[in-house]
Amino acid sequence: MILSGGVNVFPKDIEEIVARHAEVADLAVIGVPHEKWGETPLAFVIKRAGSSLTADELTRWANERLAKHQRIGGVEFRDELPRNALGKVLKKELREPYWRRDE
């Protein structure tokens, strides 16, 4: 769950909308730190082969279809998503670089 501006945002709800884009092959959404909102959704996307889709285009497309509190802060394209042996996306691995604290 993502806590953005005091509202609980479910990544699965966002993923269902973004997955409807014709050029999205796979994706995962996580919460990343945001100064104003606490957290904001970020989408990690695998594009379909031959796609020329840009991060800005997909962010705009998705945010036109999402509720205000669900809007994604951006898109990061990947060649693959980290998965466990059963094929589940390891969102903890996606979150780790964003939440790492320098000690």
C-alpha positions as CSV (number, residue, x, y, z in Angstrom):
1,M,0.0,0.0,0.0
2,I,1.1,3.5,-0.7
3,L,0.3,6.3,1.7
4,S,0.0,9.5,-0.3
5,G,-1.2,12.7,1.3
6,G,-2.9,10.7,4.1
7,V,-4.8,8.5,1.6
8,N,-4.3,4.8,1.1
9,V,-3.5,4.0,-2.5
10,F,-3.5,0.5,-3.7
11,P,-0.8,-0.3,-6.4
12,K,-3.0,-3.0,-7.9
13,D,-5.7,-0.5,-8.8
14,I,-3.1,1.7,-10.6
15,E,-1.6,-1.4,-12.3
16,E,-4.9,-2.4,-13.7
17,I,-5.4,1.0,-15.4
18,V,-1.8,1.3,-16.8
19,A,-1.9,-2.3,-18.1
20,R,-4.7,-1.3,-20.4
21,H,-2.3,0.8,-22.6
22,A,-1.7,-1.1,-25.8
23,E,2.1,-0.7,-25.6
24,V,2.5,-2.0,-22.0
25,A,3.6,-5.6,-21.8
26,D,4.1,-5.8,-18.0
27,L,4.4,-3.4,-15.0
28,A,4.6,-2.9,-11.3
29,V,3.8,0.1,-9.2
30,I,5.4,1.1,-5.9
31,G,5.5,4.1,-3.6
32,V,8.5,6.3,-3.6
33,P,9.4,9.2,-1.3
34,H,7.8,12.6,-2.1
35,E,8.4,15.8,-0.2
36,K,4.8,17.0,-0.2
37,W,2.8,13.8,-0.2
38,G,5.0,11.5,1.8
39,E,4.8,8.9,-1.0
40,T,3.9,9.0,-4.7
41,P,3.3,6.1,-7.1
42,L,6.0,5.2,-9.6
43,A,5.4,2.7,-12.4
44,F,8.0,0.3,-13.6
45,V,7.0,-0.7,-17.1
46,I,8.1,-3.2,-19.7
47,K,7.1,-2.0,-23.2
48,R,5.9,-4.3,-25.9
49,A,8.5,-5.0,-28.6
50,G,8.8,-2.2,-31.1
51,S,7.1,0.4,-28.9
52,S,8.2,4.0,-29.2
53,L,6.2,5.0,-26.1
54,T,7.9,7.6,-23.9
55,A,7.7,7.9,-20.1
56,D,6.0,11.3,-20.4
57,E,3.4,10.0,-22.8
58,L,2.5,7.0,-20.6
59,T,2.4,9.1,-17.4
60,R,0.1,11.6,-19.1
61,W,-2.1,8.8,-20.5
62,A,-2.4,7.0,-17.2
63,N,-3.0,10.1,-15.1
64,E,-5.9,11.1,-17.4
65,R,-7.6,7.8,-16.3
66,L,-6.6,7.6,-12.7
67,A,-8.2,9.3,-9.7
68,K,-6.4,12.4,-8.5
69,H,-5.0,10.6,-5.4
70,Q,-3.8,7.7,-7.6
71,R,-1.8,9.7,-10.2
72,I,1.6,8.3,-10.9
73,G,4.7,10.5,-10.4
74,G,6.4,9.0,-13.3
75,V,7.4,5.9,-15.3
76,E,10.6,4.0,-15.4
77,F,11.1,1.6,-18.3
78,R,12.8,-1.8,-17.6
79,D,13.8,-4.8,-19.6
80,E,12.5,-7.1,-16.9
81,L,11.1,-7.0,-13.4
82,P,12.7,-8.9,-10.4
83,R,10.6,-12.0,-9.7
84,N,10.7,-14.9,-7.2
85,A,10.6,-18.5,-8.2
86,L,6.8,-18.4,-8.5
87,G,6.9,-15.4,-10.8
88,K,5.7,-12.8,-8.3
89,V,7.2,-9.4,-8.7
90,L,9.6,-8.5,-5.9
91,K,8.5,-5.0,-5.2
92,K,10.8,-4.8,-2.2
93,E,13.8,-4.9,-4.6
94,L,12.2,-2.2,-6.7
95,R,11.6,0.0,-3.6
96,E,15.0,-0.5,-2.0
97,P,17.0,2.1,-4.0
98,Y,14.4,4.8,-3.3
99,W,14.1,4.2,0.4
100,R,17.8,3.5,1.1
101,R,19.0,5.7,3.9
102,D,22.6,7.0,4.0
103,E,24.1,6.2,7.3
